[in-house]
């Protein structure tokens, strides 16, 4: 499983999904990590760099931040957005990063861990590059929200079960106990999980659904639908979520597990 975006998807992702979803989650993650001025940070699966930029703000001019991602399109957008910031960007997988051992005070990752093809090998690589007493903190979806359940159901009805399976996989994540076990097996001590819940507020389905699906790996499947079927898919989501509408927004709770540990 991977999360690969092409074409205009990285820009839509940054302009839509970051302010509505990933920006708030980045703030929550970094508040938990409590980075200090002058620290060195590796942001893994950094995407368009929202967490990376906040980390750089927190460590200040004397700190160093590296953003790592395997997706060249996402990194191109990240570089563009942080052109005035002293951030190092690396296109690499998460297992053979080529980074020096004992290099970072903190390794962070937002919603990337469940995409790693070999999670234990990735965790061991993060352990290797962390300095003694360095810490790891990774946020992972706890599961599906009311909104993502509605989206996946509509995709299955109006696109295909195969495409719906691909979309559902984004929220098929390890349990809290599994996360603790894996982090411990990689060598970290004091492994723990902190559950974070936020209230998500997004535009109504006719506006938000096309933007959301247009920023996902299944974008081409959605865009290839005839207009009437697109409208039917969006209407299906709207109908499913009618109880979650407050004013001109869909409002629903969402949850992540943040797994932490110390080298």
C-alpha positions as a printed Julia matrix, in Angstrom:
263×3 Matrix{Float64}:
   0.0    0.0     0.0
   1.26   3.47   -0.82
   0.03   7.04   -1.1
   1.1    8.45   -4.45
  -0.23  11.69   -5.89
   0.38  12.98   -9.41
  -0.66  15.91  -11.58
  -2.55  18.63   -9.73
  -3.37  16.39   -6.76
  -0.51  17.64   -4.51
  -1.68  21.24   -4.96
  -5.32  20.34   -4.23
  -4.11  18.34   -1.23
  -2.19  21.32    0.15
  -4.92  23.89   -0.54
  -7.85  21.77    0.67
  -6.88  18.85    2.87
  -4.09  20.56    4.79
  -6.13  23.47    6.18
  -9.2   21.32    6.86
  -7.59  18.09    8.09
  -3.84  17.83    8.27
  -3.06  21.3     9.58
  -5.06  20.77   12.79
  -3.59  17.29   13.22
  -0.06  18.68   12.7
  -0.65  21.23   15.46
  -1.91  18.47   17.78
   1.1   16.25   17.05
   3.68  18.98   17.52
   2.06  20.16   20.76
   2.53  16.63   22.09
   6.14  16.37   20.89
   7.11  19.71   22.51
  10.13  20.44   20.32
  12.76  22.71   21.82
  14.82  25.49   20.28
  17.93  24.11   18.6
  16.76  20.52   18.24
  17.23  18.39   15.12
  14.07  16.85   13.65
  13.26  14.32   10.93
   9.71  14.48    9.53
   8.98  11.17    7.79
   6.36  10.92    5.03
   6.26  14.7     5.18
   4.01  15.16    2.14
   3.63  18.84    1.25
   5.38  19.74    4.5
   2.77  21.14    6.88
   4.25  19.3     9.89
   7.78  20.02    8.68
   7.15  23.77    8.55
   5.65  23.85   12.03
   8.6   21.84   13.35
  11.02  24.37   11.86
   9.1   27.18   13.53
   9.37  25.37   16.87
  13.12  24.6    16.74
  14.03  28.06   15.48
  17.0   29.23   13.45
  19.44  27.21   15.55
  17.51  23.97   14.98
  17.52  21.82   11.86
  14.59  20.06   10.21
  14.62  17.45    7.44
  11.51  16.42    5.53
  11.58  12.96    3.92
   9.06  11.55    1.45
   9.07   9.09   -1.44
   6.62  11.15   -3.53
   8.41  13.64   -5.79
   5.24  15.63   -6.51
   4.53  16.18   -2.84
   8.14  17.18   -2.19
   8.1   19.65   -5.07
   5.12  21.38   -3.47
   6.8   21.24   -0.05
   9.92  22.95   -1.41
   7.83  25.63   -3.08
   5.87  26.38    0.09
   8.99  26.54    2.27
  11.31  28.33   -0.16
  12.12  30.93    2.49
  12.77  28.39    5.24
  15.98  26.51    5.99
  14.61  22.98    5.61
  16.35  20.0     4.01
  14.13  17.87    1.74
  15.0   14.27    0.88
  13.27  11.98   -1.62
  13.74   8.51   -0.17
  12.0    5.44    1.13
  11.82   4.97    4.9
  14.09   1.94    5.23
  17.34   3.0     3.54
  17.38   6.75    4.14
  21.15   7.17    3.91
  21.03   9.48    6.93
  23.75   9.34    9.57
  23.05   7.44   12.75
  22.49   9.33   16.01
  21.57  12.45   14.01
  18.16  13.57   15.31
  16.58  14.52   18.6
  13.13  13.66   17.28
  11.56  11.64   14.48
   7.96  12.6    13.72
   5.43  11.38   11.2
   1.84  12.35   10.5
  -0.43   9.68    8.98
   2.41   7.9     7.2
   3.24   4.81    9.23
   0.49   2.51    7.91
   1.73   3.06    4.34
   5.24   1.8     5.09
   5.77  -1.54    3.28
   7.94  -2.92    6.1
   6.94  -1.14    9.28
   9.38  -2.86   11.64
  12.32  -2.16    9.31
  11.23   1.48    9.13
  11.05   1.74   12.92
  14.53   0.24   13.23
  15.81   2.84   10.75
  14.23   5.63   12.8
  15.87   4.16   15.92
  19.22   4.13   14.11
  19.11   7.79   13.08
  17.92   9.03   16.48
  20.46  10.31   18.97
  20.6    8.63   22.39
  17.46   9.62   24.36
  15.92  10.87   21.11
  12.17  10.42   20.75
   9.71   9.25   18.16
   6.09  10.4    17.74
   3.85   9.22   14.92
   0.16   9.95   14.47
  -1.94   7.2    12.88
  -5.66   7.17   12.14
  -7.56   5.15   14.75
  -9.95   4.03   12.02
 -12.69   5.44    9.84
 -14.69   8.54   10.68
 -18.35   9.05    9.79
 -17.22  11.05    6.78
 -14.69   8.54    5.43
 -17.18   5.69    5.89
 -19.7    7.64    3.81
 -17.11   8.37    1.11
 -15.98   4.75    0.84
 -19.56   3.49    0.67
 -20.39   5.92   -2.13
 -17.19   5.08   -4.03
 -18.1    1.39   -3.87
 -21.61   2.07   -5.23
 -20.7    4.47   -8.02
 -17.11   3.6    -8.99
 -16.17   0.04   -8.0
 -15.48  -2.24   -5.03
 -11.81  -2.34   -6.05
 -11.43   1.44   -5.93
 -13.37   1.55   -2.66
 -10.97  -1.02   -1.21
  -8.05   1.23   -2.15
  -9.72   4.21   -0.48
 -10.65   2.25    2.65
  -7.05   1.05    3.02
  -6.01   4.57    4.0
  -7.74   4.08    7.34
  -6.94   0.4     7.91
  -4.37   0.96   10.62
  -2.72  -0.97   13.46
  -4.41  -0.94   16.86
  -2.9    0.95   19.79
  -1.6   -2.31   21.27
  -0.03  -3.31   17.97
   1.68   0.08   17.7
   3.15  -0.23   21.18
   4.37  -3.75   20.46
   6.03  -2.76   17.18
   7.76   0.31   18.6
   9.04  -1.77   21.52
  10.3   -4.52   19.2
  12.29  -1.91   17.28
  14.2   -1.11   20.48
  12.38   1.92   21.84
  11.65   2.19   25.54
   8.61   3.69   27.26
   6.45   3.0    24.2
   2.96   4.43   24.65
  -0.06   5.65   22.7
  -1.88   8.92   23.21
  -5.38   9.13   21.75
  -6.25  12.51   20.2
  -9.73  13.51   19.06
 -10.62  16.62   17.05
 -13.87  17.97   15.67
 -13.52  18.2    11.89
 -15.44  20.92   10.04
 -15.56  20.68    6.26
 -17.74  22.25    3.54
 -20.93  20.55    2.45
 -20.65  17.51    0.17
 -21.18  19.26   -3.22
 -18.13  21.45   -2.54
 -15.92  19.19   -0.45
 -16.28  15.73   -1.97
 -14.85  16.65   -5.41
 -11.93  18.45   -3.76
 -11.28  15.59   -1.36
 -11.38  12.83   -3.99
  -9.44  15.04   -6.39
  -6.57  15.09   -3.89
  -6.5   11.32   -3.4
  -4.72   8.5    -5.29
  -8.14   7.51   -6.7
  -8.64  10.95   -8.27
  -8.54   9.68  -11.85
 -11.26   7.11  -11.13
 -13.52   9.82   -9.72
 -12.84  12.29  -12.52
 -13.55   9.65  -15.18
 -17.14   9.22  -13.96
 -19.9   10.72  -16.09
 -21.23  13.93  -14.57
 -24.53  12.34  -13.54
 -22.74   9.58  -11.64
 -20.48  12.11   -9.94
 -23.57  13.98   -8.79
 -25.14  10.74   -7.59
 -22.0    9.83   -5.61
 -21.93  13.27   -3.98
 -25.66  13.11   -3.2
 -25.17   9.7    -1.59
 -22.51  11.13    0.73
 -24.7   14.13    1.53
 -27.66  11.9     2.35
 -25.58   9.63    4.59
 -24.18  12.6     6.5
 -27.37  14.66    6.78
 -27.31  14.22   10.57
 -23.77  15.67   10.73
 -24.63  19.02    9.09
 -24.4   22.18   11.17
 -25.15  25.32    9.16
 -23.07  25.19    6.0
 -20.59  22.56    7.23
 -20.27  18.85    7.86
 -19.09  18.51   11.47
 -17.9   15.17   12.83
 -15.33  13.77   15.3
 -12.13  12.14   14.11
  -9.47  10.3    16.09
  -5.77   9.48   15.82
  -3.43   7.41   17.93
  -0.01   8.96   18.51
   2.59   6.31   19.3
   5.65   7.52   21.16
   8.91   6.05   22.39
  12.44   6.95   23.49
  15.76   5.58   22.23
